[in-house]
């Protein structure tokens, strides 16, 4: 037997020759040798059936007389199998030449009967005809299968589509309705099919089908659409729908209607309209709803009465949100909204403008100062200690007040004035209210101009870095430099850092500038490799806003890699206020910084709470004593005692101590006598440009005596 793979070459027809004489198999294989025919042989009926189970055979040439299982029995098995019931069979025999044998062969499923010896040309012709027939049969089967799949797919689409589908003939009679249409009209397909389409059409009302817009569009081969049609269900209920009617091919003499239930859409529109003017969390008006409500108040306003806009911002909410999470923050906002509603009259307009900002319009005031009474009440109500979800929470509120018409005649102008007044209340110490006055507007404009100047400076690369040396007290050895940000304004000149740094942090522009500082500082530290020792440290400050950024460590790592630095050559300064805002974030951020390998310094120690817990719990490399604390060392025994204790504690913890703002010989000597390792300030050197810093000596002796 010749072996064959399960899948012969593409395009080849497979022929199975079955004969118990090997010489016959060889002869048949030689006769049927063709490039597009693949001949497989079997020497018994059992072997033939086995091959038929493995291969897709196109034609079987079957010997009738074989031991064990003759050809007739093989044919009966083939016709009984779904796999081979249509496979053509040609019987070949030299012994069974009677008319009865021939009849038996055809009864067993043969398509032809040849007697040995036979003409090879006749055999090949018959085989070719049968193979072509088999190929055509298989192509037809594949086409039927594809059509059945397509029909099942189309039926599934029609059954599962959300839109109702109707087929209506040219007489207006329904001939098909999909399940969605049956559900919409609450009637079965057997009821709908054969009924008049206009019987279910409430709007537009159709008296004569032949005069309807549906029929006219059908006759003109046009598509007809309606967005505000109404159908009547079998129970008489009215359903708003949108429908589209299009003619089918001419020979079908019908049209198809797709119908969408608009009652759901209409409900959705109503919900969206409510959501468009309502704050989803508190249920108060949102900004859009506030504008709509107040514009009506402006139109109805009594000239003899005053009304005021109150702009309220919560004090301390960011701390609650960051430390306790947004779920608790949302509960706090809900509680605040309820307090505000309780304090105001039912007809006063109250809205949440976004975040932790609320506005209220108080109408019908006899004199503007009455708004102050309401503001005091709101501040008092919000400022009480409140327990939410088992946690004690204390907030405050700062309120700006703008009165109509003194502070503006438009809502935008009044809101802007109230917002400016609110910021004045915050600057005054929070938990206060302020009325708007023109001077506030001037200060706000100045601040806006400064903010715009800062943005322009960032885009125009007007910022630069200077470098202040840090020197060991013991031997005058240069430890490194702190990179300090400077701004050279084109019109004003040098802008003090105390002016623009808070503005950068408040507007979060520091995040954009911080990446630039990292890159510039790392580039400069790399450039100094040829000038200074590898141990030289460059210190870069990280603001509170930057410390809250999740990609802080990644930015540092990128700068280190870009300029081929060692991680310990960079040190990041973090303020105490940054570390205490969100303990969970602080822990993760410090861990990420540690993994980069950079040094970590605690900046401005002494300017805040001076928590010793930070020294105990946070793994620091360096602690920097604040310049204001240093300035008071000689005049205040208490400051001196605290500084001495901190220096001693850091020595025991293995933390370097740098005193900032050292400006006098006396300060320098006190720090030297009390164990401070490093100093930084004008007594050592003022901030230097990069070129001047490169000339700074690696060791400077006798600083304390200069």
Buried (B, 14 or more C-beta within 10 A) or exposed (E): EEEBEEEBEEEBBBBBBBBBEEEBBEBBBEBBEBEEBBBBBBBBBEBBBEBBEEBBBBBBBBBBBBEEBBBBBBBEBBBEEEEBEEBBBBBBBBEBEEEEBBEBBBEBBBBBBBBEEEEEEEBBEBBBEBBEBBEEBEEEEEEEEEEEEEEEEEEEEBEEBEBBBBBBBBEBBBBBBBBBBBEBBEBEEEBBBEBBBBEBBBBEEBEEBEEBEBBEBBEEEEEBEBEEBBBBBBEEEEBBBBBBBBBBEEEEEBBBBBBBBBEEEEEEEEEEEEEEBBBEBBEBBBBEBBBEBBEEBBEEBEEEEBBBBBBBBBBBBEBBBBBBEEEBBEBBBEBBBEBBBEBBEEEBBBBBBEEBBBBBBBBBBEEBEBBBEBBEBBBEBBBEEBEBEEEEBEBBBBBBBBBBBBBBEEBEBBBBBBBBBBBBBBEEEBBBBBBBBEEBBEBBEEBEEBBEBBEEBBEEEBBEBBBBBBBBBEEBBBBBBBBBBBBEBEEEEEBEEEEBBEBBBEBEBBBEBBBBBBBBBBBBBBEBBEEBEEEBBBBBBBBBBBBBBEEBBEBBBBBBEEBEBEBEBBBBBBBBBBBBBBEEBBEEBBEBBBEBBBBBBBBBBBBBEBBEEBBEEBEBBBBBBBBEBBBBBBEEEEBBEBBBEBBEBBBEEEBBBBBBBBBBEEBBBBBBEBEBBBBBBEBBBEBBEBEEBBEBEEEBEEBBEE
